[in-house]
Amino acid sequence: NVLARDFTYGGCGDFTIEPEVTNYLDYSNDLSQWRTVGSPSVDSTTALDPKGTNTASTVTMLDGERFTRNFIYTGDGTISLYIKGTGNYFIQVQGASNTADFSPASTTEWGRVDFQLTGIASSTGSVQFRCRTTGGTISIWGIDLEDNDYATSVIETNGSTVTRLRDVPSLTGASALLSDSE
């Protein structure tokens, strides 16, 4: 187990100590397992994710086509994902009191977006990636629905929900580096 490091502010980076949290979306990277409306295409084997491995999904959609995945969850939470691409698309989350659409900016670089959900009243909701008008191609990776009020690092899932245990940092071997007076 290695703690995550955040290099947002440069330098040596900061350690990220994360709480126990569950990803309630059962296929976080493989959109070929999601339900479709229309005939969008998905390639889940060749797109490089932000880590440089081939686990991102590349999706091509035309006007009105979509990918949908249901989730079972009640309460407040956060949806987050990495996305890049071109076209006029949007993400829709249903089942929360603040059900909303949001449209990440089209870009050729990976960007992370997150959206706070409040008051998911029923136990079943859905996440949809939809094409608005002209179509386009997007790559998506690391879709999380977390039982947390902020996004943590990606919890990859492949067929079931996954709970990541909280980080418990410890410092071992430090006494050999420090004298009695330090």
TATA-V497857 format. One record per pair of residues at least 12 apart in sequence whose C-alpha atoms are under 10 Angstrom apart, sorted by sequence separation. I is the first residue (numbers start at 1). J is the second residue. If there is no record, write none. Layout:
BEGIN
i	j
I	J
I	J
END
This chain:
BEGIN
i	j
3	15
4	16
5	17
30	42
31	43
32	44
43	55
44	56
45	57
46	58
89	101
90	102
91	103
102	114
142	154
143	155
144	156
2	15
3	16
4	17
30	43
31	44
43	56
44	57
45	58
89	102
90	103
91	104
102	115
141	154
142	155
143	156
144	157
3	17
4	18
30	44
43	57
44	58
79	93
89	103
90	104
101	115
142	156
143	157
3	18
29	44
30	45
42	57
43	58
44	59
88	103
89	104
90	105
100	115
141	156
142	157
42	58
43	59
88	104
89	105
127	143
145	161
146	162
147	163
41	58
42	59
43	60
88	105
89	106
99	116
100	117
144	161
146	163
41	59
42	60
87	105
88	106
98	116
99	117
127	145
40	59
41	60
42	61
77	96
85	104
86	105
87	106
98	117
99	118
29	49
40	60
41	61
76	96
84	104
85	105
86	106
87	107
96	116
97	117
98	118
99	119
39	60
40	61
41	62
74	95
75	96
76	97
83	104
84	105
85	106
86	107
96	117
97	118
98	119
99	120
39	61
40	62
73	95
74	96
83	105
84	106
85	107
86	108
93	115
95	117
96	118
97	119
98	120
38	61
39	62
40	63
66	89
68	91
70	93
71	94
72	95
73	96
83	106
84	107
85	108
94	117
95	118
96	119
97	120
38	62
40	64
41	65
65	89
66	90
67	91
68	92
69	93
70	94
71	95
83	107
84	108
85	109
93	117
95	119
96	120
97	121
30	55
31	56
32	57
38	63
39	64
40	65
41	66
42	67
58	83
60	85
62	87
63	88
64	89
66	91
68	93
70	95
83	108
84	109
85	110
95	120
96	121
97	122
29	55
30	56
31	57
32	58
38	64
39	65
40	66
41	67
56	82
57	83
58	84
59	85
60	86
61	87
62	88
63	89
83	109
84	110
94	120
95	121
96	122
99	125
103	129
28	55
29	56
30	57
31	58
32	59
37	64
38	65
39	66
40	67
56	83
58	85
60	87
61	88
62	89
82	109
83	110
84	111
95	122
96	123
101	128
103	130
28	56
29	57
30	58
31	59
37	65
38	66
39	67
61	89
82	110
83	111
84	112
95	123
96	124
101	129
112	140
117	145
28	57
36	65
37	66
38	67
81	110
82	111
83	112
95	124
96	125
101	130
103	132
110	139
111	140
112	141
114	143
116	145
117	146
36	66
37	67
81	111
82	112
83	113
94	124
95	125
96	126
106	136
108	138
110	140
112	142
113	143
114	144
115	145
116	146
117	147
35	66
36	67
37	68
81	112
82	113
94	125
95	126
106	137
107	138
108	139
110	141
112	143
114	145
117	148
118	149
34	66
35	67
36	68
50	82
80	112
81	113
82	114
93	125
94	126
95	127
106	138
116	148
117	149
34	67
35	68
36	69
49	82
50	83
80	113
81	114
93	126
94	127
116	149
117	150
33	67
34	68
35	69
49	83
79	113
80	114
81	115
92	126
93	127
94	128
115	149
116	150
32	67
33	68
34	69
35	70
79	114
80	115
92	127
93	128
115	150
116	151
31	67
33	69
34	70
78	114
79	115
80	116
91	127
92	128
93	129
114	150
115	151
31	68
78	115
79	116
91	128
92	129
114	151
31	69
77	115
78	116
79	117
90	128
91	129
92	130
113	151
77	116
78	117
90	129
91	130
112	151
76	116
77	117
78	118
89	129
90	130
91	131
28	69
76	117
77	118
89	130
90	131
91	132
27	69
75	117
76	118
77	119
88	130
89	131
90	132
26	69
75	118
76	119
77	120
88	131
89	132
25	69
26	70
74	118
75	119
76	120
87	131
88	132
89	133
25	70
26	71
74	119
75	120
76	121
87	132
88	133
89	134
24	70
25	71
26	72
74	120
75	121
87	133
88	134
89	135
24	71
25	72
73	120
74	121
75	122
87	134
88	135
89	136
23	71
24	72
25	73
72	120
73	121
74	122
75	123
79	127
87	135
88	136
89	137
24	73
73	122
74	123
86	135
87	136
88	137
89	138
72	122
73	123
74	124
86	136
87	137
88	138
72	123
73	124
74	125
85	136
86	137
87	138
29	81
71	123
72	124
73	125
85	137
86	138
24	77
28	81
29	82
71	124
72	125
84	137
85	138
86	139
23	77
25	79
70	124
71	125
72	126
84	138
85	139
23	78
24	79
70	125
71	126
83	138
84	139
85	140
23	79
69	125
70	126
71	127
83	139
84	140
69	126
70	127
82	139
83	140
84	141
68	126
69	127
70	128
82	140
83	141
50	109
68	127
69	128
81	140
82	141
83	142
50	110
67	127
68	128
69	129
81	141
82	142
83	143
49	110
50	111
67	128
68	129
80	141
81	142
82	143
50	112
66	128
67	129
68	130
80	142
81	143
82	144
66	129
67	130
80	143
81	144
65	129
66	130
67	131
79	143
80	144
81	145
65	130
66	131
79	144
80	145
64	130
65	131
66	132
78	144
79	145
80	146
63	130
64	131
65	132
77	144
78	145
79	146
61	129
62	130
63	131
64	132
65	133
77	145
78	146
79	147
61	130
62	131
63	132
64	133
76	145
77	146
78	147
79	148
59	129
61	131
62	132
63	133
64	134
65	135
76	146
77	147
78	148
79	149
80	150
81	151
60	131
61	132
62	133
63	134
64	135
76	147
77	148
78	149
79	150
80	151
61	133
62	134
63	135
73	145
75	147
76	148
77	149
78	150
79	151
80	152
81	153
82	154
61	134
62	135
63	136
73	146
74	147
75	148
76	149
77	150
78	151
80	153
81	154
61	135
62	136
71	145
73	147
77	151
78	152
80	154
60	135
61	136
62	137
60	136
61	137
59	136
60	137
61	138
59	137
60	138
58	137
59	138
60	139
58	138
59	139
57	138
58	139
59	140
57	139
58	140
56	139
57	140
58	141
56	140
57	141
55	140
56	141
57	142
55	141
56	142
55	142
72	161
40	130
49	139
50	140
71	161
40	131
48	139
49	140
50	141
36	128
47	139
48	140
49	141
50	142
34	127
35	128
36	129
37	130
47	140
48	141
49	142
34	128
36	130
47	141
40	135
42	137
44	139
41	137
42	138
43	139
44	140
40	137
42	139
44	141
25	126
55	156
25	127
31	140
29	139
30	140
31	141
29	140
30	141
28	140
29	141
30	142
31	143
28	141
29	142
30	143
28	142
29	143
27	142
28	143
29	144
27	143
28	144
26	143
27	144
28	145
25	143
26	144
24	143
25	144
26	145
23	143
24	144
25	145
23	144
24	145
25	146
22	144
23	145
24	146
22	145
23	146
24	147
21	145
22	146
23	147
21	146
22	147
23	148
33	158
21	147
22	148
28	154
30	156
33	159
20	147
21	148
28	155
29	156
30	157
20	148
28	156
29	157
30	158
19	148
27	156
28	157
29	158
30	159
21	151
25	155
26	156
27	157
28	158
21	152
23	154
24	155
25	156
26	157
27	158
28	159
20	152
23	155
25	157
26	158
27	159
28	160
19	152
22	155
23	156
24	157
25	158
26	159
27	160
28	161
18	152
21	155
23	157
25	159
26	160
27	161
17	152
18	153
25	160
26	161
16	152
24	160
25	161
26	162
16	153
23	160
24	161
25	162
23	161
24	162
22	161
23	162
24	163
22	162
23	163
21	162
22	163
23	164
21	163
22	164
20	163
21	164
22	165
20	164
21	165
19	164
20	165
21	166
18	164
19	165
20	166
18	165
19	166
20	167
18	166
19	167
4	153
17	166
18	167
19	168
17	167
18	168
16	167
17	168
17	169
15	169
4	167
3	167
2	167
3	168
1	167
3	169
1	168
2	169
1	169
END
